[in-house]
């Protein structure tokens, strides 16, 4: 299953649960997202023609992230772009989440190993505006 979390017609998050499966390829993020997240299932023998990604100039503002829950259980709180609490979802091993740039917080419920991917370069002193929330 894929679940989209939106607020005021803006995508806050997209969860690809571990049980989701579909033949072929499906990109789940909006076309204008800073990160493009796709899900692929291909049959034995399928080939991707060797290629190089060409230099394409991209200008981005903001940060988006994808978390891969490799192990454990986490709860993620979602907030609007104006820091209003929206809801909480529980993710576990094998789940993947795209965070679209709005507010979020995370709690580890069972010891977790998480892989994070986000657009860079990372600026530790400027990338996050922290606020009081449920986390």
C-alpha positions in Angstrom: 0.0 0.0 0.0 1.1 3.6 -0.7 -0.3 6.3 1.6 -0.2 10.0 0.8 -0.4 12.5 3.6 -1.5 15.9 2.5 -2.6 19.2 4.0 -4.2 22.1 2.1 -3.4 20.2 -1.2 0.3 20.0 -0.3 2.0 16.7 0.0 3.5 16.3 3.5 4.6 12.7 3.2 4.3 9.6 1.1 4.7 6.2 2.7 5.5 3.0 0.8 4.6 0.2 3.1 6.7 -3.0 2.9 3.8 -5.0 1.5 3.4 -2.8 -1.5 4.2 -4.4 -4.9 3.4 -3.5 -8.5 4.8 -4.6 -11.8 6.9 -2.0 -13.6 7.8 1.4 -12.3 5.7 3.9 -10.4 7.0 7.3 -9.3 5.1 8.3 -6.2 6.4 11.8 -5.6 4.9 14.9 -7.3 6.6 15.9 -10.6 8.0 19.1 -9.0 9.4 17.4 -5.9 13.1 18.0 -5.1 13.6 14.3 -4.8 11.9 11.8 -7.1 11.0 8.5 -5.4 10.0 5.6 -7.5 9.2 2.0 -6.9 10.3 -0.7 -9.4 9.6 -4.4 -9.8 11.2 -6.0 -12.8 11.2 -9.6 -14.1 14.3 -11.8 -14.3 16.3 -10.8 -17.4 15.1 -7.2 -17.4 18.0 -4.8 -18.3 18.6 -1.2 -17.9 20.7 0.1 -20.8 24.1 1.3 -19.5 24.0 5.1 -19.3 25.5 8.2 -17.7 23.4 10.9 -16.1 24.1 14.1 -18.0 24.9 17.4 -16.3 21.6 19.1 -15.9 21.5 22.3 -13.9 18.9 22.2 -11.1 18.1 24.9 -8.7 16.3 23.8 -5.5 15.0 25.6 -2.4 14.2 23.6 0.7 15.0 20.1 1.8 13.2 16.8 1.3 14.2 13.4 2.6 13.5 9.7 2.2 13.9 7.4 5.2 14.3 3.6 4.7 13.4 1.7 7.9 15.8 -1.2 7.8 15.1 -2.4 11.3 12.9 -1.5 14.3 9.8 0.6 14.7 9.4 4.4 14.7 6.6 6.8 15.1 6.6 9.9 12.9 4.6 13.0 13.8 3.5 15.2 10.9 3.1 19.0 11.0 1.9 21.5 8.5 4.2 24.1 7.0 2.8 26.4 9.7 3.8 23.9 12.5 0.3 22.6 13.2 0.2 19.0 14.4 -1.6 16.8 11.8 -1.2 13.1 12.7 1.2 10.3 13.7 2.1 7.2 11.7 4.0 4.1 12.9 6.6 2.6 10.5 8.5 -0.6 10.8 11.1 -2.7 9.0 10.8 -2.4 5.3 8.8 0.7 5.2 9.9 3.8 3.2 8.8 7.4 3.7 9.2 10.5 1.6 9.1 13.7 3.7 8.0 16.6 1.5 9.6 19.4 3.5 6.8 20.2 6.1 7.3 19.7 9.8 8.0 16.2 11.2 9.3 14.6 14.3 10.4 11.0 15.0 10.3 8.7 18.0 12.1 5.3 18.2 9.7 2.8 19.6 11.9 -0.3 19.0 15.6 0.1 18.4 15.9 1.2 14.8 18.3 1.3 11.9 17.3 4.0 9.4 18.9 5.1 6.1 18.3 8.7 5.2 18.6 10.3 1.8 18.1 14.0 1.2 19.2 16.7 -1.2 22.4 18.3 -0.4 24.8 19.7 0.5 23.8 19.5 4.1 24.1 22.8 6.2 23.9 21.7 9.8 23.5 25.3 11.1 20.9 26.3 8.5 18.9 23.3 7.4 16.5 22.9 10.4 14.1 25.3 12.1 13.2 23.5 15.3 9.9 24.1 17.2 8.0 22.6 20.1 5.9 19.6 19.1 4.8 16.2 20.3 8.2 14.5 19.9 
